[in-house]
Amino acid sequence: MQYQNPILSGFHPDPSICRVGKDFYLVTSSFEYFPGIPIFHSRDLVHWEQIGHCLTRNSQVHLVTGTPNCLNIYAPTIRYHEGTFYVVVTNVTGDNHGNFIVTATDPAGEWSEPIPLPFAGIDPSLFFDDDGKVYYLGTDGGIYLSQLDIATGEAIGETHALWQGTANNPEGPHLYKINGMYYLLLAQGGTELCHMAVLARSKSILGPYEPCPHNPILTNIGKNLPIKAAGHADLVDDADGNWWAVCLGNRPLAYPFRHNLGRETMLVPARLENGWFYLGEDRAVLPEFTVEHAPAEEIPAGYAACSAVTDDFRGDSLHLMWNYIYNPVEGLIQQTASGLQMHGNEVSLWEDAPKAWLGRRQEHFCCTVEADLHFVPQQEGEEAGLTVYMNPAHHYEIARTMRDGKDCVILRRRIGGLCAVEQVLPYSDETMTLRLECDRDRYRFSFRTADGTVQPVGSGETQYLTTEAGGCF
């Protein structure tokens, strides 16, 4: 089998995976976006279909405003045990649950209300041992472990420090038991260019843990590859006994390294040899792998990589690709028989608060987006349009609005503290089609009038909507 990375392109960081029979399930971080924790299904590890979210109700999570791109829902772990799926995760705002667990018997269905946990830190994980005991692993200056009552979330006994890794910022721990040996896999080096995965093992769950002699077992540091910052891995075996790892990485636009698609999910082959794991090719995540042993290719009906997707918003519920910023406010966004209705709430794009905004991840460097807009502004300040959005301080948009008492179409760019309306064109028809064309260098905006005329409006550099220019995660 030959496959390409990423297997989930565009803003799908911190992947965690589990297998049930021949079915694989994967979750990723979602930060300030709602619904939270997207969940995917695959039979062959390469073709993934989103089947739902773990956090779909306001009662499950409170997403706090204030510092976008670096708070709220961090690094979930998914595990399956005796008929139940468990996802443990951190809400780093800490104002409602901190670390908590949600459960489901059907991963595509409704997940439970949160079970709050008494543990500090981030990047939680669960481990179900052979003797029936359940353990919580966390990150709080180092990697620690505590026995856990999985039904109530209460800690049992003392907390035990396990391992500090081999360098700074140990995080993202996952524990496995294979052939009677406990393997502790974790990330370190931070989630930027020095990211990596390291491994240790022990005959006892409490240690001491022996570091792998060829650590880091996964890293793209110093390699001339288009994938950078590889790390935060999770292991899984397939039904034939072959081992694999999912991890995050990013794909910079150019040098100096800047990435605009977020951290993405990668897949690497793994092997257990002489008691240690070996990942990737010479520990590296390649853009393409050829492997001899892999699950049979099975492309799900909902798989839509690099293909056209059209949404008329006339169904009973929003497609799973759509997201709100923060918890949804009732009445702002509605689906009707005639399509999507959005009702402004006096919150602009540059305000860090819930707003009349609906978005999906940019998954490819080169892509085209069109939106049919039915909107006529009635007074100054009313505005509707299409934005390419990173956070409140970094976004470009084409919008229909009113300026100096006249209907018009504008191009606005906001880059940090700089904000400018760079084009103003008169417009009076009730309908129009907004268009955004993306490539590695620029975002280009235009619109098509009711008679089919295409009017370019302007463009903005891609580099200013990258993590390195204006984001956090």
FIVEX-319344 format. One record per residue (C-alpha): residue number from 1; z negated, y negated, x. Coordinates in steps of 0.05 Angstrom, whole numbers, always signed. Layout:
BEGIN
<pt seq="NUM" z="Z" y="Y" x="X"/>
...
***
This chain:
BEGIN
<pt seq="1" z="+0" y="+0" x="+0"/>
<pt seq="2" z="+16" y="-70" x="+23"/>
<pt seq="3" z="-21" y="-129" x="-7"/>
<pt seq="4" z="-31" y="-203" x="+6"/>
<pt seq="5" z="-92" y="-247" x="+10"/>
<pt seq="6" z="-122" y="-280" x="-27"/>
<pt seq="7" z="-130" y="-231" x="-84"/>
<pt seq="8" z="-160" y="-288" x="-126"/>
<pt seq="9" z="-129" y="-353" x="-105"/>
<pt seq="10" z="-159" y="-422" x="-116"/>
<pt seq="11" z="-234" y="-437" x="-122"/>
<pt seq="12" z="-263" y="-367" x="-128"/>
<pt seq="13" z="-319" y="-368" x="-76"/>
<pt seq="14" z="-377" y="-320" x="-60"/>
<pt seq="15" z="-346" y="-257" x="-89"/>
<pt seq="16" z="-389" y="-197" x="-107"/>
<pt seq="17" z="-361" y="-130" x="-130"/>
<pt seq="18" z="-383" y="-64" x="-160"/>
<pt seq="19" z="-347" y="-1" x="-183"/>
<pt seq="20" z="-357" y="+41" x="-246"/>
<pt seq="21" z="-314" y="+104" x="-243"/>
<pt seq="22" z="-244" y="+78" x="-227"/>
<pt seq="23" z="-258" y="+8" x="-252"/>
<pt seq="24" z="-277" y="-50" x="-206"/>
<pt seq="25" z="-313" y="-113" x="-230"/>
<pt seq="26" z="-319" y="-178" x="-191"/>
<pt seq="27" z="-356" y="-243" x="-201"/>
<pt seq="28" z="-354" y="-310" x="-164"/>
<pt seq="29" z="-393" y="-376" x="-161"/>
<pt seq="30" z="-377" y="-430" x="-212"/>
<pt seq="31" z="-422" y="-489" x="-192"/>
<pt seq="32" z="-418" y="-547" x="-243"/>
<pt seq="33" z="-364" y="-516" x="-287"/>
<pt seq="34" z="-375" y="-482" x="-355"/>
<pt seq="35" z="-370" y="-427" x="-376"/>
<pt seq="36" z="-406" y="-400" x="-315"/>
<pt seq="37" z="-393" y="-340" x="-269"/>
<pt seq="38" z="-322" y="-316" x="-284"/>
<pt seq="39" z="-317" y="-240" x="-285"/>
<pt seq="40" z="-255" y="-200" x="-267"/>
<pt seq="41" z="-232" y="-128" x="-275"/>
<pt seq="42" z="-184" y="-86" x="-233"/>
<pt seq="43" z="-163" y="-14" x="-223"/>
<pt seq="44" z="-129" y="-23" x="-155"/>
<pt seq="45" z="-170" y="-79" x="-121"/>
<pt seq="46" z="-108" y="-123" x="-115"/>
<pt seq="47" z="-88" y="-142" x="-186"/>
<pt seq="48" z="-145" y="-175" x="-223"/>
<pt seq="49" z="-151" y="-197" x="-296"/>
<pt seq="50" z="-205" y="-244" x="-318"/>
<pt seq="51" z="-242" y="-212" x="-376"/>
<pt seq="52" z="-296" y="-263" x="-390"/>
<pt seq="53" z="-355" y="-304" x="-363"/>
<pt seq="54" z="-428" y="-285" x="-355"/>
<pt seq="55" z="-455" y="-353" x="-377"/>
<pt seq="56" z="-422" y="-375" x="-442"/>
<pt seq="57" z="-479" y="-408" x="-481"/>
<pt seq="58" z="-519" y="-471" x="-468"/>
<pt seq="59" z="-582" y="-429" x="-478"/>
<pt seq="60" z="-566" y="-389" x="-415"/>
<pt seq="61" z="-559" y="-446" x="-366"/>
<pt seq="62" z="-569" y="-521" x="-358"/>
<pt seq="63" z="-518" y="-552" x="-310"/>
<pt seq="64" z="-548" y="-614" x="-281"/>
<pt seq="65" z="-508" y="-676" x="-264"/>
<pt seq="66" z="-518" y="-719" x="-203"/>
<pt seq="67" z="-487" y="-687" x="-141"/>
<pt seq="68" z="-421" y="-652" x="-159"/>
<pt seq="69" z="-390" y="-597" x="-117"/>
<pt seq="70" z="-456" y="-572" x="-87"/>
<pt seq="71" z="-505" y="-555" x="-142"/>
<pt seq="72" z="-516" y="-510" x="-202"/>
<pt seq="73" z="-490" y="-438" x="-202"/>
<pt seq="74" z="-490" y="-406" x="-132"/>
<pt seq="75" z="-469" y="-338" x="-105"/>
<pt seq="76" z="-478" y="-285" x="-159"/>
<pt seq="77" z="-485" y="-211" x="-144"/>
<pt seq="78" z="-460" y="-158" x="-194"/>
<pt seq="79" z="-488" y="-87" x="-196"/>
<pt seq="80" z="-484" y="-29" x="-245"/>
<pt seq="81" z="-540" y="+21" x="-259"/>
<pt seq="82" z="-548" y="+73" x="-313"/>
<pt seq="83" z="-502" y="+41" x="-364"/>
<pt seq="84" z="-520" y="-32" x="-353"/>
<pt seq="85" z="-487" y="-87" x="-312"/>
<pt seq="86" z="-533" y="-135" x="-277"/>
<pt seq="87" z="-514" y="-203" x="-249"/>
<pt seq="88" z="-567" y="-240" x="-209"/>
<pt seq="89" z="-554" y="-312" x="-190"/>
<pt seq="90" z="-585" y="-379" x="-170"/>
<pt seq="91" z="-583" y="-444" x="-209"/>
<pt seq="92" z="-600" y="-487" x="-150"/>
<pt seq="93" z="-620" y="-546" x="-193"/>
<pt seq="94" z="-681" y="-504" x="-209"/>
<pt seq="95" z="-698" y="-543" x="-272"/>
<pt seq="96" z="-690" y="-485" x="-320"/>
<pt seq="97" z="-686" y="-417" x="-287"/>
<pt seq="98" z="-680" y="-420" x="-211"/>
<pt seq="99" z="-662" y="-348" x="-195"/>
<pt seq="100" z="-648" y="-305" x="-256"/>
<pt seq="101" z="-614" y="-242" x="-282"/>
<pt seq="102" z="-566" y="-232" x="-340"/>
<pt seq="103" z="-545" y="-163" x="-365"/>
<pt seq="104" z="-491" y="-131" x="-407"/>
<pt seq="105" z="-468" y="-62" x="-427"/>
<pt seq="106" z="-397" y="-89" x="-437"/>
<pt seq="107" z="-378" y="-136" x="-380"/>
<pt seq="108" z="-324" y="-168" x="-424"/>
<pt seq="109" z="-374" y="-182" x="-480"/>
<pt seq="110" z="-435" y="-226" x="-489"/>
<pt seq="111" z="-486" y="-226" x="-433"/>
<pt seq="112" z="-560" y="-230" x="-445"/>
<pt seq="113" z="-606" y="-290" x="-443"/>
<pt seq="114" z="-632" y="-300" x="-372"/>
<pt seq="115" z="-691" y="-261" x="-344"/>
<pt seq="116" z="-725" y="-313" x="-299"/>
<pt seq="117" z="-748" y="-289" x="-230"/>
<pt seq="118" z="-807" y="-314" x="-189"/>
<pt seq="119" z="-770" y="-315" x="-122"/>
<pt seq="120" z="-752" y="-375" x="-80"/>
<pt seq="121" z="-687" y="-390" x="-44"/>
<pt seq="122" z="-614" y="-376" x="-59"/>
<pt seq="123" z="-561" y="-320" x="-56"/>
<pt seq="124" z="-600" y="-265" x="-92"/>
<pt seq="125" z="-580" y="-192" x="-93"/>
<pt seq="126" z="-605" y="-128" x="-126"/>
<pt seq="127" z="-612" y="-58" x="-98"/>
<pt seq="128" z="-626" y="+5" x="-138"/>
<pt seq="129" z="-656" y="+58" x="-93"/>
<pt seq="130" z="-652" y="+134" x="-101"/>
<pt seq="131" z="-726" y="+139" x="-120"/>
<pt seq="132" z="-718" y="+94" x="-181"/>
<pt seq="133" z="-746" y="+32" x="-148"/>
<pt seq="134" z="-709" y="-34" x="-156"/>
<pt seq="135" z="-710" y="-88" x="-103"/>
<pt seq="136" z="-693" y="-162" x="-100"/>
<pt seq="137" z="-663" y="-191" x="-37"/>
<pt seq="138" z="-663" y="-266" x="-26"/>
<pt seq="139" z="-650" y="-321" x="+25"/>
<pt seq="140" z="-705" y="-370" x="+41"/>
<pt seq="141" z="-701" y="-388" x="+115"/>
<pt seq="142" z="-688" y="-314" x="+129"/>
<pt seq="143" z="-672" y="-251" x="+89"/>
<pt seq="144" z="-730" y="-222" x="+49"/>
<pt seq="145" z="-741" y="-165" x="+1"/>
<pt seq="146" z="-789" y="-151" x="-57"/>
<pt seq="147" z="-795" y="-94" x="-106"/>
<pt seq="148" z="-778" y="-116" x="-176"/>
<pt seq="149" z="-792" y="-97" x="-248"/>
<pt seq="150" z="-720" y="-100" x="-272"/>
<pt seq="151" z="-740" y="-106" x="-345"/>
<pt seq="152" z="-788" y="-164" x="-339"/>
<pt seq="153" z="-766" y="-197" x="-274"/>
<pt seq="154" z="-837" y="-193" x="-245"/>
<pt seq="155" z="-848" y="-180" x="-171"/>
<pt seq="156" z="-884" y="-116" x="-151"/>
<pt seq="157" z="-926" y="-119" x="-89"/>
<pt seq="158" z="-914" y="-161" x="-27"/>
<pt seq="159" z="-852" y="-196" x="-3"/>
<pt seq="160" z="-824" y="-169" x="+63"/>
<pt seq="161" z="-783" y="-206" x="+115"/>
<pt seq="162" z="-724" y="-162" x="+136"/>
<pt seq="163" z="-677" y="-196" x="+186"/>
<pt seq="164" z="-657" y="-265" x="+211"/>
<pt seq="165" z="-586" y="-246" x="+228"/>
<pt seq="166" z="-557" y="-262" x="+297"/>
<pt seq="167" z="-546" y="-337" x="+289"/>
<pt seq="168" z="-562" y="-396" x="+244"/>
<pt seq="169" z="-560" y="-398" x="+167"/>
<pt seq="170" z="-570" y="-325" x="+148"/>
<pt seq="171" z="-553" y="-319" x="+74"/>
<pt seq="172" z="-516" y="-277" x="+22"/>
<pt seq="173" z="-552" y="-210" x="+34"/>
<pt seq="174" z="-528" y="-145" x="+5"/>
<pt seq="175" z="-563" y="-77" x="+15"/>
<pt seq="176" z="-531" y="-8" x="+12"/>
<pt seq="177" z="-556" y="+63" x="+23"/>
<pt seq="178" z="-505" y="+110" x="+54"/>
<pt seq="179" z="-520" y="+178" x="+83"/>
<pt seq="180" z="-595" y="+164" x="+82"/>
<pt seq="181" z="-587" y="+99" x="+122"/>
<pt seq="182" z="-599" y="+28" x="+95"/>
<pt seq="183" z="-545" y="-22" x="+113"/>
<pt seq="184" z="-559" y="-97" x="+107"/>
<pt seq="185" z="-498" y="-141" x="+105"/>
<pt seq="186" z="-504" y="-217" x="+106"/>
<pt seq="187" z="-467" y="-281" x="+119"/>
<pt seq="188" z="-485" y="-333" x="+171"/>
<pt seq="189" z="-457" y="-393" x="+208"/>
<pt seq="190" z="-450" y="-437" x="+146"/>
<pt seq="191" z="-392" y="-434" x="+97"/>
<pt seq="192" z="-345" y="-476" x="+140"/>
<pt seq="193" z="-303" y="-455" x="+200"/>
<pt seq="194" z="-360" y="-417" x="+234"/>
<pt seq="195" z="-372" y="-371" x="+174"/>
<pt seq="196" z="-378" y="-296" x="+188"/>
<pt seq="197" z="-410" y="-231" x="+165"/>
<pt seq="198" z="-460" y="-191" x="+205"/>
<pt seq="199" z="-491" y="-122" x="+195"/>
<pt seq="200" z="-556" y="-86" x="+211"/>
<pt seq="201" z="-584" y="-17" x="+193"/>
<pt seq="202" z="-650" y="+19" x="+186"/>
<pt seq="203" z="-678" y="+87" x="+166"/>
<pt seq="204" z="-730" y="+51" x="+125"/>
<pt seq="205" z="-716" y="-1" x="+71"/>
<pt seq="206" z="-770" y="-45" x="+102"/>
<pt seq="207" z="-741" y="-40" x="+172"/>
<pt seq="208" z="-740" y="-53" x="+228"/>
<pt seq="209" z="-665" y="-67" x="+223"/>
<pt seq="210" z="-621" y="-53" x="+283"/>
<pt seq="211" z="-564" y="-103" x="+291"/>
<pt seq="212" z="-493" y="-75" x="+295"/>
<pt seq="213" z="-469" y="-74" x="+367"/>
<pt seq="214" z="-402" y="-105" x="+348"/>
<pt seq="215" z="-429" y="-163" x="+306"/>
<pt seq="216" z="-400" y="-203" x="+275"/>
<pt seq="217" z="-364" y="-149" x="+237"/>
<pt seq="218" z="-320" y="-200" x="+201"/>
<pt seq="219" z="-298" y="-268" x="+226"/>
<pt seq="220" z="-235" y="-310" x="+235"/>
<pt seq="221" z="-267" y="-357" x="+285"/>
<pt seq="222" z="-218" y="-375" x="+341"/>
<pt seq="223" z="-160" y="-336" x="+312"/>
<pt seq="224" z="-92" y="-366" x="+299"/>
<pt seq="225" z="-89" y="-344" x="+226"/>
<pt seq="226" z="-75" y="-383" x="+162"/>
<pt seq="227" z="-141" y="-360" x="+133"/>
<pt seq="228" z="-204" y="-394" x="+159"/>
<pt seq="229" z="-279" y="-393" x="+145"/>
<pt seq="230" z="-281" y="-319" x="+126"/>
<pt seq="231" z="-350" y="-293" x="+106"/>
<pt seq="232" z="-398" y="-278" x="+50"/>
<pt seq="233" z="-376" y="-206" x="+42"/>
<pt seq="234" z="-394" y="-149" x="-6"/>
<pt seq="235" z="-376" y="-75" x="+5"/>
<pt seq="236" z="-350" y="-25" x="-46"/>
<pt seq="237" z="-322" y="+45" x="-42"/>
<pt seq="238" z="-265" y="+70" x="-85"/>
<pt seq="239" z="-262" y="+135" x="-124"/>
<pt seq="240" z="-231" y="+170" x="-63"/>
<pt seq="241" z="-287" y="+150" x="-16"/>
<pt seq="242" z="-250" y="+94" x="+20"/>
<pt seq="243" z="-289" y="+31" x="+37"/>
<pt seq="244" z="-268" y="-41" x="+23"/>
<pt seq="245" z="-299" y="-110" x="+28"/>
<pt seq="246" z="-287" y="-173" x="-12"/>
<pt seq="247" z="-303" y="-239" x="+22"/>
<pt seq="248" z="-288" y="-313" x="+17"/>
<pt seq="249" z="-241" y="-353" x="+59"/>
<pt seq="250" z="-199" y="-416" x="+55"/>
<pt seq="251" z="-127" y="-434" x="+71"/>
<pt seq="252" z="-120" y="-502" x="+105"/>
<pt seq="253" z="-59" y="-545" x="+89"/>
<pt seq="254" z="-47" y="-562" x="+162"/>
<pt seq="255" z="-81" y="-584" x="+226"/>
<pt seq="256" z="-131" y="-617" x="+227"/>
<pt seq="257" z="-157" y="-564" x="+179"/>
<pt seq="258" z="-165" y="-589" x="+108"/>
<pt seq="259" z="-163" y="-546" x="+46"/>
<pt seq="260" z="-151" y="-567" x="-26"/>
<pt seq="261" z="-152" y="-500" x="-64"/>
<pt seq="262" z="-226" y="-486" x="-52"/>
<pt seq="263" z="-255" y="-423" x="-23"/>
<pt seq="264" z="-216" y="-362" x="-46"/>
<pt seq="265" z="-229" y="-287" x="-53"/>
<pt seq="266" z="-200" y="-241" x="+0"/>
<pt seq="267" z="-198" y="-165" x="+7"/>
<pt seq="268" z="-203" y="-127" x="+72"/>
<pt seq="269" z="-202" y="-52" x="+86"/>
<pt seq="270" z="-266" y="-24" x="+116"/>
<pt seq="271" z="-285" y="+41" x="+150"/>
<pt seq="272" z="-351" y="+74" x="+167"/>
<pt seq="273" z="-347" y="+104" x="+236"/>
<pt seq="274" z="-403" y="+129" x="+281"/>
<pt seq="275" z="-455" y="+100" x="+235"/>
<pt seq="276" z="-426" y="+29" x="+233"/>
<pt seq="277" z="-376" y="-9" x="+190"/>
<pt seq="278" z="-311" y="-37" x="+217"/>
<pt seq="279" z="-277" y="-90" x="+174"/>
<pt seq="280" z="-207" y="-118" x="+172"/>
<pt seq="281" z="-162" y="-116" x="+232"/>
<pt seq="282" z="-202" y="-128" x="+295"/>
<pt seq="283" z="-255" y="-159" x="+248"/>
<pt seq="284" z="-205" y="-210" x="+220"/>
<pt seq="285" z="-181" y="-225" x="+150"/>
<pt seq="286" z="-105" y="-224" x="+151"/>
<pt seq="287" z="-59" y="-256" x="+101"/>
<pt seq="288" z="-27" y="-188" x="+91"/>
<pt seq="289" z="-53" y="-117" x="+101"/>
<pt seq="290" z="-17" y="-50" x="+99"/>
<pt seq="291" z="-63" y="+9" x="+84"/>
<pt seq="292" z="-50" y="+83" x="+77"/>
<pt seq="293" z="-105" y="+100" x="+28"/>
<pt seq="294" z="-115" y="+57" x="-33"/>
<pt seq="295" z="-124" y="+64" x="-108"/>
<pt seq="296" z="-58" y="+72" x="-145"/>
<pt seq="297" z="-27" y="+6" x="-164"/>
<pt seq="298" z="-43" y="-13" x="-236"/>
<pt seq="299" z="-23" y="-82" x="-259"/>
<pt seq="300" z="-63" y="-104" x="-321"/>
<pt seq="301" z="-29" y="-135" x="-381"/>
<pt seq="302" z="-66" y="-201" x="-370"/>
<pt seq="303" z="-46" y="-208" x="-297"/>
<pt seq="304" z="-7" y="-272" x="-286"/>
<pt seq="305" z="-2" y="-288" x="-212"/>
<pt seq="306" z="+53" y="-337" x="-193"/>
<pt seq="307" z="+81" y="-337" x="-263"/>
<pt seq="308" z="+90" y="-388" x="-318"/>
<pt seq="309" z="+31" y="-396" x="-365"/>
<pt seq="310" z="+38" y="-435" x="-430"/>
<pt seq="311" z="-20" y="-452" x="-477"/>
<pt seq="312" z="-10" y="-485" x="-545"/>
<pt seq="313" z="-86" y="-483" x="-559"/>
<pt seq="314" z="-77" y="-454" x="-628"/>
<pt seq="315" z="-119" y="-392" x="-619"/>
<pt seq="316" z="-190" y="-379" x="-643"/>
<pt seq="317" z="-219" y="-394" x="-574"/>
<pt seq="318" z="-199" y="-426" x="-509"/>
<pt seq="319" z="-163" y="-383" x="-457"/>
<pt seq="320" z="-210" y="-358" x="-403"/>
<pt seq="321" z="-175" y="-402" x="-351"/>
<pt seq="322" z="-203" y="-466" x="-381"/>
<pt seq="323" z="-267" y="-500" x="-359"/>
<pt seq="324" z="-312" y="-558" x="-379"/>
<pt seq="325" z="-351" y="-601" x="-330"/>
<pt seq="326" z="-424" y="-586" x="-343"/>
<pt seq="327" z="-449" y="-560" x="-410"/>
<pt seq="328" z="-400" y="-575" x="-466"/>
<pt seq="329" z="-416" y="-630" x="-515"/>
<pt seq="330" z="-403" y="-611" x="-587"/>
<pt seq="331" z="-343" y="-646" x="-618"/>
<pt seq="332" z="-309" y="-670" x="-554"/>
<pt seq="333" z="-258" y="-614" x="-550"/>
<pt seq="334" z="-231" y="-576" x="-610"/>
<pt seq="335" z="-174" y="-527" x="-623"/>
<pt seq="336" z="-136" y="-540" x="-688"/>
<pt seq="337" z="-74" y="-513" x="-723"/>
<pt seq="338" z="-33" y="-568" x="-689"/>
<pt seq="339" z="-62" y="-558" x="-619"/>
<pt seq="340" z="-117" y="-586" x="-576"/>
<pt seq="341" z="-156" y="-647" x="-599"/>
<pt seq="342" z="-198" y="-685" x="-548"/>
<pt seq="343" z="-246" y="-740" x="-571"/>
<pt seq="344" z="-268" y="-791" x="-519"/>
<pt seq="345" z="-342" y="-803" x="-508"/>
<pt seq="346" z="-339" y="-868" x="-468"/>
<pt seq="347" z="-349" y="-829" x="-402"/>
<pt seq="348" z="-295" y="-842" x="-350"/>
<pt seq="349" z="-269" y="-794" x="-298"/>
<pt seq="350" z="-310" y="-828" x="-243"/>
<pt seq="351" z="-376" y="-819" x="-280"/>
<pt seq="352" z="-417" y="-758" x="-263"/>
<pt seq="353" z="-431" y="-735" x="-334"/>
<pt seq="354" z="-401" y="-690" x="-388"/>
<pt seq="355" z="-335" y="-719" x="-410"/>
<pt seq="356" z="-273" y="-705" x="-453"/>
<pt seq="357" z="-242" y="-664" x="-398"/>
<pt seq="358" z="-212" y="-594" x="-396"/>
<pt seq="359" z="-189" y="-564" x="-331"/>
<pt seq="360" z="-165" y="-502" x="-295"/>
<pt seq="361" z="-164" y="-483" x="-222"/>
<pt seq="362" z="-104" y="-501" x="-179"/>
<pt seq="363" z="-86" y="-433" x="-152"/>
<pt seq="364" z="-24" y="-448" x="-110"/>
<pt seq="365" z="-2" y="-502" x="-61"/>
<pt seq="366" z="+64" y="-510" x="-96"/>
<pt seq="367" z="+62" y="-512" x="-172"/>
<pt seq="368" z="+83" y="-554" x="-232"/>
<pt seq="369" z="+40" y="-575" x="-291"/>
<pt seq="370" z="+63" y="-605" x="-356"/>
<pt seq="371" z="+23" y="-630" x="-416"/>
<pt seq="372" z="+50" y="-655" x="-482"/>
<pt seq="373" z="+10" y="-716" x="-503"/>
<pt seq="374" z="+5" y="-745" x="-573"/>
<pt seq="375" z="-35" y="-809" x="-565"/>
<pt seq="376" z="-28" y="-883" x="-579"/>
<pt seq="377" z="-85" y="-928" x="-553"/>
<pt seq="378" z="-114" y="-975" x="-604"/>
<pt seq="379" z="-155" y="-1020" x="-558"/>
<pt seq="380" z="-170" y="-1035" x="-485"/>
<pt seq="381" z="-205" y="-979" x="-450"/>
<pt seq="382" z="-177" y="-922" x="-491"/>
<pt seq="383" z="-142" y="-872" x="-446"/>
<pt seq="384" z="-115" y="-802" x="-445"/>
<pt seq="385" z="-76" y="-766" x="-391"/>
<pt seq="386" z="-67" y="-713" x="-337"/>
<pt seq="387" z="-110" y="-713" x="-275"/>
<pt seq="388" z="-114" y="-673" x="-211"/>
<pt seq="389" z="-188" y="-675" x="-201"/>
<pt seq="390" z="-236" y="-656" x="-145"/>
<pt seq="391" z="-298" y="-693" x="-165"/>
<pt seq="392" z="-317" y="-761" x="-196"/>
<pt seq="393" z="-301" y="-798" x="-131"/>
<pt seq="394" z="-235" y="-762" x="-114"/>
<pt seq="395" z="-179" y="-755" x="-165"/>
<pt seq="396" z="-109" y="-779" x="-183"/>
<pt seq="397" z="-83" y="-786" x="-255"/>
<pt seq="398" z="-25" y="-807" x="-298"/>
<pt seq="399" z="-51" y="-836" x="-363"/>
<pt seq="400" z="-31" y="-871" x="-428"/>
<pt seq="401" z="-74" y="-932" x="-440"/>
<pt seq="402" z="-74" y="-1005" x="-462"/>
<pt seq="403" z="-76" y="-1062" x="-411"/>
<pt seq="404" z="-74" y="-1136" x="-431"/>
<pt seq="405" z="-60" y="-1116" x="-502"/>
<pt seq="406" z="+2" y="-1075" x="-485"/>
<pt seq="407" z="+14" y="-1000" x="-488"/>
<pt seq="408" z="+30" y="-971" x="-420"/>
<pt seq="409" z="+31" y="-912" x="-372"/>
<pt seq="410" z="-8" y="-919" x="-308"/>
<pt seq="411" z="-18" y="-882" x="-242"/>
<pt seq="412" z="-89" y="-889" x="-215"/>
<pt seq="413" z="-117" y="-861" x="-151"/>
<pt seq="414" z="-191" y="-858" x="-133"/>
<pt seq="415" z="-210" y="-840" x="-61"/>
<pt seq="416" z="-284" y="-848" x="-50"/>
<pt seq="417" z="-303" y="-921" x="-61"/>
<pt seq="418" z="-230" y="-943" x="-65"/>
<pt seq="419" z="-197" y="-943" x="-133"/>
<pt seq="420" z="-130" y="-973" x="-151"/>
<pt seq="421" z="-80" y="-972" x="-208"/>
<pt seq="422" z="-16" y="-966" x="-169"/>
<pt seq="423" z="+36" y="-967" x="-224"/>
<pt seq="424" z="+39" y="-996" x="-294"/>
<pt seq="425" z="+99" y="-980" x="-338"/>
<pt seq="426" z="+108" y="-1003" x="-411"/>
<pt seq="427" z="+111" y="-948" x="-463"/>
<pt seq="428" z="+112" y="-948" x="-539"/>
<pt seq="429" z="+132" y="-879" x="-566"/>
<pt seq="430" z="+78" y="-837" x="-598"/>
<pt seq="431" z="+91" y="-775" x="-557"/>
<pt seq="432" z="+107" y="-760" x="-484"/>
<pt seq="433" z="+105" y="-703" x="-434"/>
<pt seq="434" z="+63" y="-715" x="-371"/>
<pt seq="435" z="+84" y="-679" x="-308"/>
<pt seq="436" z="+50" y="-663" x="-242"/>
<pt seq="437" z="+87" y="-631" x="-184"/>
<pt seq="438" z="+45" y="-604" x="-126"/>
<pt seq="439" z="+62" y="-584" x="-56"/>
<pt seq="440" z="+25" y="-582" x="+10"/>
<pt seq="441" z="+36" y="-656" x="+23"/>
<pt seq="442" z="+35" y="-694" x="-42"/>
<pt seq="443" z="+18" y="-695" x="-116"/>
<pt seq="444" z="+76" y="-727" x="-153"/>
<pt seq="445" z="+70" y="-755" x="-223"/>
<pt seq="446" z="+123" y="-769" x="-276"/>
<pt seq="447" z="+132" y="-768" x="-351"/>
<pt seq="448" z="+187" y="-749" x="-399"/>
<pt seq="449" z="+200" y="-792" x="-460"/>
<pt seq="450" z="+217" y="-769" x="-530"/>
<pt seq="451" z="+292" y="-775" x="-515"/>
<pt seq="452" z="+285" y="-732" x="-452"/>
<pt seq="453" z="+288" y="-787" x="-400"/>
<pt seq="454" z="+245" y="-770" x="-338"/>
<pt seq="455" z="+208" y="-829" x="-307"/>
<pt seq="456" z="+175" y="-821" x="-239"/>
<pt seq="457" z="+109" y="-858" x="-234"/>
<pt seq="458" z="+85" y="-846" x="-163"/>
<pt seq="459" z="+48" y="-798" x="-118"/>
<pt seq="460" z="-14" y="-787" x="-76"/>
<pt seq="461" z="-29" y="-751" x="-11"/>
<pt seq="462" z="-58" y="-681" x="-19"/>
<pt seq="463" z="-103" y="-689" x="+41"/>
<pt seq="464" z="-149" y="-739" x="+5"/>
<pt seq="465" z="-167" y="-687" x="-48"/>
<pt seq="466" z="-192" y="-636" x="+3"/>
<pt seq="467" z="-262" y="-612" x="+16"/>
<pt seq="468" z="-262" y="-643" x="+85"/>
<pt seq="469" z="-241" y="-711" x="+57"/>
<pt seq="470" z="-286" y="-718" x="-2"/>
<pt seq="471" z="-322" y="-655" x="-25"/>
<pt seq="472" z="-380" y="-610" x="-9"/>
<pt seq="473" z="-363" y="-539" x="-31"/>
***
